[in-house]
Amino acid sequence: MKKNSLKICLLNDTISPSKTPLFEELSKKYNLRVLFCNSKMKDRLWKVKLENYSFKKKILPNLNFNFFFLNYTLFIYLLLNKFDVYILGERPEFFISEFVFTFF
């Protein structure tokens, strides 16, 4: 199957076992890059080994301020890497990253 040439960036809150297989399948058809705001959340007990997946991914460094996270490298990353499509996940703790993401 030939890949679509669109460059897609997807901002996702955290690595999860329900979404990673979907990202893997989407990456077979699209030029997909997944940005994770955090590697795991305190209320999520699962573990996912990203090395088992070949889709392009990046776990963004973050600062935790109890009620929200700040992905301080996201803005620069998006400036340096142009995409055709931006897909935004949604979780209240990442509202700052989601806000930054909406400008691209």
N, C-alpha and C positions, 0 to 999 in steps of 0.2 A: 504494500500500500504506500503510495506516495504521500509525503508530508505536505500539509498546507504551509505556505510560506509566511503566513502571519506570525509575528512574534507576540506571544501572549505572556503577560505577567499576572500571576494570581497571588494575592496577599491572603494568607490563611493564619488563623490564630495560633494553632499548635499542631504538632504531629499527632495524627490519630490513625488507628487501625481501620477505621471505616472510610477514610478519604484517600489514604496513600495508594490503594489499588486503583482507585478512580484516576488519580493523577498519573499513574503509570500507563494506564490505557489511553488517556488523552494525549500523553506525550508521544505515543506511537503515530498519532495522526497530525498533531500540531507541534509547533516549536514552542513548547511550554516551559516557563520558569516559575517555580513555586517559591515564594518567600514566606518563611515561617516566622511569626513574631516571637515565638518562644518554643523551646524544645519540649516542654511539658508543663502542665498546670498541677497545682497541689491537689485539686479535686479529681484528677484523672489518674487512675491507678494502673493503666496499661503501659506497656513498653513496646515501641516499634523500632525495628532496626532499619534505618534508612539505607544502609549499605546493601540491603536486599532489593533496592529499587534503583532503576537507572535514570529516572526522570531528573531534569536539572532542578536543583534545589539549593536553598541557602537558608540557614538559620541566622536570623539577624541578632546581633548583640543587643541586649536591652538592660535597662535599669528598672528595678521594681520599686515602686513607691506605694506599696500596700494595696491601694485601690486602683492603680493603673500602671501600665508598663510604658516605657519610652524606648522606642527603637531608634537610637540616636544616629545610626548610619543610613537609615532608609532614604532620606532626602538626597544625599550624595549619590547613593547607589542608583536611584531613579534618574538623577541628572546625567550620570555617566552611561547608563544603559537605556537606550530608547526601545520602546515596545509599540506595537500597533494597537493592542487591546490590553486594557487593565481590568482585572476582575477583583472585586473587593469582598472579602469575607466580613463577618460582623460579630463583634464581641465587645461589650462595654469597656473592658479593661484595656483595650487597645485603641481607644478612640483617637488618641493623638496620631498614631501611625495611620489609622484609617483616614483621618483628616488630611494628612500630608499626601497620602496616596491619591486623594480625589483631585489634586492639582495636576496630575499627569494624564 
